[in-house]
Amino acid sequence: MKAKYAVITGASRGIGRAIARKMASEHINLALCCEKNIEKLNAFSEALKNSFQIDVLTYQTDVGSPDSISAMADDIKVHFPYIDYLVNNAGISYVGLLTDMTSAQWERMLSVNLSSVFYMMKEFVPGMVHEKSGSILNISSMWGTAGASCEAAYSATKGGVNLLTRAMAKELAPSGIRVNAIAPGCVDTDMNAVFSEGEKKDLCEEIPLGRFATTDEIADAAWALMNLSYVTGQILGADGGFL
């Protein structure tokens, strides 16, 4: 069987880590990056290698920097002959009034949450076009469609991810490349640790399924979506029925 290769950003924790574990269990060789927790990512990498006998590359990368992404991509291309899957997962949040947000915080959120998707596709799409094959998955959010009070900037970046996903699906379909996004709702991750137990309880009451998703549930949905051969340009809601 032909070996398969994937690149995942923001893989040291949360959804990115769960997607990496799921893909490793499917015997996909991985290139993983994070910005801060490289020791944690390296330990995770060794565990995946030992458990699934796959190749795993790790990088400390600032996905908001095109130069940092370019350096990582250059090294990945030396070690992996092609890329089958690209998962743009890295993201940051800001909870607070838009008027309290600094220009620097706004620019940083745009670069990490939205521009990084552009930078990553710039690096890896040409190889996919050459192979006439590939699956790109962008991690969005339910707030990218609905918008959220006190998360205006985050909502705006995820809305941008959704439209970039749909546009690139049209652009790349003739080359046999599919581009989709998954829009999780409330997930039990470090990013949502800012909410108090009372706030989490209130949120759960608004979710028809009555609870937060686990990261493994999002990873299962992500893996399924990446492998639907006749599906492209879709934003899959994984939100427990939150409307």
N, C-alpha and C positions, 0 to 999 in steps of 0.2 A: 504494500500500500504506500502511495506517495506521502511523504512527510508533509505536515502542515505547520504553518508558522503564524503567530499573532503578536501584535503590539498592543499593550494596554497602558494607558496613562492613569496616574492616581491609584496605583495598585497596592499600596502598603496597608490599606485599611478599607473598611466599609464595603461598598458595592464593588469597587474595583478589585479588591482582594477576593471577594466571593466569586466574581466572574473569572478571575485567574485560576482559582481552585477548580471551578467547574470545567474550564477549558483544559486544564491539566489532566483532569479525570477522563477527558476525551482524547488524551494523548496528543494535544497540540503543544508544539514547542513555543516558548514564550519569551518576549522581551518586555520587561516590566520597568516602570519608572515611578519615582515619587520625588517630591521636592525636599522633604525634611527628614523622613524616617528611614534613611537608607540602611541602618543596622537592622531594623525590624524587617525591611524588605529583603535584605540578604538572608536573614534567618528563614524567612518564609520561602525564599527561593530554594534553599538547601532542602527544606522539608518536601517541597514539590518534586525536586529531582530524585530524592530518595524514595518517595512514595510511588511515583509514576514513570520513572526512568525516561525523562524528557530533558531537553536542553532548556535552560532558563538563563537569560541575560538580565542584569539589573543595572539601572542608571539613576543617578541623582540629577534630576532635570527640572529646570524652571520652565514649565510649559507656556508661561506667558512671555517667554523670550524666544524669538525666532532663531537666534544664534545658538542657544542652549539646545533647542530641538534639532537644529541642523547637525550639531556635533553628535548627538545621540543617534540620529538617523544614519549618519555616515558610518558609525561603528556597527549598527545593526545590519546594514547592507553588506558589510564585510563578512559577518558570521551567518546570516540567513540568506539563501539564494533568492527568495521571493517572500511576499507577505500575503497570506490568505485572508486574514482578519485584522481589522484596525478598530480598536475600541477607544473612543475618546470619552474618558470618564472623569478626568481631573476637574475639580471645581471647588469654588469657595463661596461662602455666603456672607451676607451682612444683614442683621436684623436691627431695624431702627428706622426712624423717620428719614426720608430722602433729604430733607433740609439739614439734617445733622451729619450727613455723609460728606466727607471731603472729596475734592476733585481727584486726589491721589487714590483714594479707596475706589472711586468710580472707575478710574482708568485701569486699576489693577483687576477689578472684577471683570471688566470687558476683556482684558488680555488673557486671563486665565480661563474664563468660562466660554468665551466665544472665539477670540482670535486664535487660541490654541488649536481649535478644530480646523481652522483655515491653514495654520502652519503645518499641522500633522498631515493633512490631505495633500498639501503642496509637496511634501517630502515623499509620501508613499503611494499616491495615486499613479504617478508615471509608471512605476513597476507593475501595478495592477493592470494598467492599460496594456502594457507589454505582454502580460500573461493572459489578457482577455478574461480575467476572472478576479473576483474579490468581493468581500462583504465588509462594509463599514457600518459600525454601530455608534451612534452618538447618544450619550446619556443626558437627557433633558430633565424635565420636571413637570408635574401637573400645573405648576405656577407659570410655565411658559405659555399656557393657553388661557388660564383663568386669571392670572395675576394675583398677587397677595399684598395686602396692606402691610407696611413696614418691611417688605421685601421687594420693593419696586425695582431696584437695580438688578437683583437676582432674577426676577421675573422677566425683565427686559432681555437679559443675556440668554435665557433659556428660550424665549420667544424667537430670538435670532437664530439659535441652534435649530429650532424646528423648521424655519424657512430655509436655512442653509441646507438642511437635510433634504427637503423636498426639491429644491433647485438642483442640488448635486445628483439626486436620484435621476432626474431627467437628463442631466448632462452626461452621466456616466453609463446609463443603461445601454446605449449602443456598443459600449466596450465590454459588456457582460458583467458590470460591477453593480452591486446592489447597495443602496444607502438607506438606512432606516434609523429611527430613534426610539428609545423607550423613555416614557415619562412617568417615573415613579411618583407615588403619593408620599405619605408619611412612612419612613423606613427607620428601623431601629439602628441608627448609626451615630457616630460621634458628632456629626454635623447637627443632629437634632438634640444633642445633649444640652443645648442652651434652654430648652423648654423645661419648666418645672413639672413635677408630677401632676399638679392640678391642671396645667395647660395641656399636658399629654392626655389626661382623662377627658378634657373638653374636646380635644381633637378626635379621640376615639369615638366619642358620641356622634360625631358628624360623619364617620366612616361607616357605610352600611355593613361591612364585615366586622366592624367593632374593634379593630386592633391595628397596630402598625404592621407593616410587612417585615419579614426577615430579609437579610441581605441574600440568603440562599434562594429565597423565592424570586427576588429580582434577577439573580444570576440565571436561574432556570428559564425565566421568560426571555432574558437577553440571548441565551444560547439558542433557544428555539427560534427567535426572530432572525438571528444571524444566518440560520440555515434553511429558511423558507425560500426555495429557489425561484418562486414566481411572485415574491412580495418585495416591493421597493417603494421608497418615498412615503413610508408610513410612520406615524407617531403612535406607538402602542402605549396606551394608558395602563399602568400597573398600580392602581390606586385604591383597590378595595371597594370600588364603586363610588368613590368620592365625586360628587357632581357639583 
